[in-house]
Every structure is written in structure tokens, then in C-alpha cells.
């Protein structure tokens, strides 16, 4: 997967199209990601203990990896991600639109 935990992504399809958020969790087997503040659902939680009260909670639901794109903060739009292997054999990610390395 070209998207990693902690990356900023933009949603390119669905009800939250155009929103930007940080990736909280990756689920490679299901090809899904959980993005902060994106695809919010309402869940009715039962009280499990006095420290964990029940009620109606807002949670982020998974979104398919194909519906998100790495967000280029400099150009303020989504970009594809590629891989480069340098002389030492280290694999690194880069933005295809600008050619800049990612972290």
C-alpha cells in the first residue's frame, strides 16, 4: 500500500469528497483506511463499566483505499505516490506530480 499511517490524504470519492484528514489506521487485507474526521458514523454504545459510560458516539468508519489520495500541502491537491530505490538500495516514496520525496 502506498498510503501509510500518519499521512495526510484527500478523499476523492464518496459523501466526504474533497475533505482532508490524517490516516489513523491501515487495514491492508480489507484494502481500507480509517481517516480522522472522515466517514463518521453514529454508534449506540452500551455501558460496560462505571468508567465507560454508554450513549451515542461518533466514530470514524473505514473507507476504501481507492477513494483516498496522498495530499500535497504545497499545491493543495491530491497526488499519486511512487517508489524510488537509491544507490544504497533504500526504497523511498515520492510525489509523482512534483517529484519531491515524502518524509
C-alpha positions as a Markdown table, in Angstrom:
| # | Residue | x | y | z |
|---|---|---|---|---|
| 1 | Unk | 0.0 | 0.0 | 0.0 |
| 2 | Unk | 1.3 | 3.4 | -0.9 |
| 3 | Unk | -0.5 | 5.2 | 1.9 |
| 4 | Unk | 0.9 | 4.9 | 5.4 |
| 5 | Unk | -0.3 | 5.7 | 8.9 |
| 6 | Unk | 0.1 | 9.4 | 9.7 |
| 7 | Unk | -0.1 | 10.6 | 6.0 |
| 8 | Unk | -2.4 | 13.4 | 5.1 |
| 9 | Unk | -4.9 | 12.3 | 2.5 |
| 10 | Unk | -7.7 | 13.9 | 0.5 |
| 11 | Unk | -11.0 | 12.0 | -0.2 |
| 12 | Unk | -11.6 | 11.7 | -4.0 |
| 13 | Unk | -15.0 | 9.9 | -4.0 |
| 14 | Unk | -18.0 | 9.4 | -1.8 |
| 15 | Unk | -20.0 | 11.6 | 0.6 |
| 16 | Unk | -16.9 | 13.3 | 2.1 |
| 17 | Unk | -15.3 | 14.1 | -1.3 |
| 18 | Unk | -12.8 | 17.0 | -1.0 |
| 19 | Unk | -12.2 | 16.6 | 2.7 |
| 20 | Unk | -8.6 | 16.3 | 4.1 |
| 21 | Unk | -7.6 | 14.2 | 7.1 |
| 22 | Unk | -4.8 | 12.2 | 8.7 |
| 23 | Unk | -4.7 | 8.4 | 8.3 |
| 24 | Unk | -5.3 | 6.8 | 11.7 |
| 25 | Unk | -5.2 | 3.1 | 10.8 |
| 26 | Unk | -4.5 | 1.0 | 7.7 |
| 27 | Unk | -6.2 | -2.4 | 7.1 |
| 28 | Unk | -4.2 | -4.0 | 4.2 |
| 29 | Unk | -6.2 | -7.2 | 4.0 |
| 30 | Unk | -9.5 | -5.4 | 3.6 |
| 31 | Unk | -7.9 | -2.6 | 1.5 |
| 32 | Unk | -9.4 | 0.1 | 3.7 |
| 33 | Unk | -8.1 | 3.0 | 5.8 |
| 34 | Unk | -9.6 | 5.0 | 8.7 |
| 35 | Unk | -9.1 | 8.7 | 8.3 |
| 36 | Unk | -9.6 | 11.3 | 11.1 |
| 37 | Unk | -12.9 | 13.0 | 10.8 |
| 38 | Unk | -14.0 | 11.2 | 7.5 |
| 39 | Unk | -16.9 | 8.8 | 7.1 |
| 40 | Unk | -18.3 | 9.5 | 10.5 |
| 41 | Unk | -21.0 | 7.1 | 11.8 |
| 42 | Unk | -23.2 | 7.2 | 14.9 |
| 43 | Unk | -22.9 | 4.1 | 17.2 |
| 44 | Unk | -25.1 | 3.4 | 20.2 |
| 45 | Unk | -22.8 | 2.1 | 22.9 |
| 46 | Unk | -23.9 | 0.1 | 25.9 |
| 47 | Unk | -22.5 | 0.9 | 29.3 |
| 48 | Unk | -19.7 | -1.7 | 30.1 |
| 49 | Unk | -18.5 | -0.3 | 33.4 |
| 50 | Unk | -18.9 | 2.9 | 35.5 |
| 51 | Unk | -15.7 | 4.3 | 33.9 |
| 52 | Unk | -17.0 | 3.7 | 30.4 |
| 53 | Unk | -20.5 | 5.2 | 30.1 |
| 54 | Unk | -22.7 | 4.4 | 27.2 |
| 55 | Unk | -24.5 | 6.7 | 24.9 |
| 56 | Unk | -24.4 | 7.8 | 21.3 |
| 57 | Unk | -20.9 | 8.1 | 20.0 |
| 58 | Unk | -19.5 | 9.4 | 16.7 |
| 59 | Unk | -16.8 | 7.1 | 15.2 |
| 60 | Unk | -14.8 | 7.1 | 12.0 |
| 61 | Unk | -15.7 | 4.1 | 9.8 |
| 62 | Unk | -13.2 | 2.6 | 7.3 |
| 63 | Unk | -13.1 | 3.9 | 3.7 |
| 64 | Unk | -11.7 | 2.1 | 0.7 |
| 65 | Unk | -8.1 | 2.9 | -0.2 |
| 66 | Unk | -9.0 | 3.7 | -3.8 |
| 67 | Unk | -11.2 | 6.6 | -2.6 |
| 68 | Unk | -8.2 | 8.5 | -1.0 |
| 69 | Unk | -5.2 | 10.2 | -2.4 |
| 70 | Unk | -2.0 | 11.5 | -0.8 |
| 71 | Unk | -2.4 | 15.2 | -0.1 |
| 72 | Unk | 0.3 | 17.6 | -1.4 |
| 73 | Unk | 0.2 | 20.5 | 1.1 |
| 74 | Unk | 2.3 | 22.8 | -1.2 |
| 75 | Unk | 0.0 | 22.5 | -4.2 |
| 76 | Unk | -3.2 | 22.0 | -2.1 |
| 77 | Unk | -4.3 | 18.9 | -4.1 |
| 78 | Unk | -4.0 | 15.2 | -4.3 |
| 79 | Unk | -1.1 | 13.4 | -5.9 |
| 80 | Unk | -0.1 | 9.9 | -6.8 |
| 81 | Unk | 2.7 | 8.2 | -4.9 |
| 82 | Unk | 5.7 | 6.3 | -6.5 |
| 83 | Unk | 8.7 | 4.5 | -5.2 |
| 84 | Unk | 12.4 | 5.1 | -5.9 |
| 85 | Unk | 15.3 | 2.9 | -5.0 |
| 86 | Unk | 18.6 | 4.9 | -4.3 |
| 87 | Unk | 22.2 | 3.7 | -4.7 |
| 88 | Unk | 22.3 | 2.2 | -1.2 |
| 89 | Unk | 19.2 | 0.1 | -2.0 |
| 90 | Unk | 16.9 | 2.1 | 0.2 |
| 91 | Unk | 13.3 | 2.3 | -1.0 |
| 92 | Unk | 11.6 | 5.7 | -0.6 |
| 93 | Unk | 8.3 | 7.2 | -1.6 |
| 94 | Unk | 7.9 | 10.3 | -3.7 |
| 95 | Unk | 5.1 | 12.5 | -5.1 |
| 96 | Unk | 4.6 | 11.9 | -8.8 |
| 97 | Unk | 3.3 | 15.4 | -9.5 |
| 98 | Unk | 6.3 | 17.3 | -8.1 |
| 99 | Unk | 9.0 | 14.6 | -7.8 |
| 100 | Unk | 9.6 | 15.6 | -4.1 |
| 101 | Unk | 10.4 | 12.9 | -1.6 |
| 102 | Unk | 7.9 | 12.0 | 1.1 |
| 103 | Unk | 9.4 | 12.3 | 4.6 |
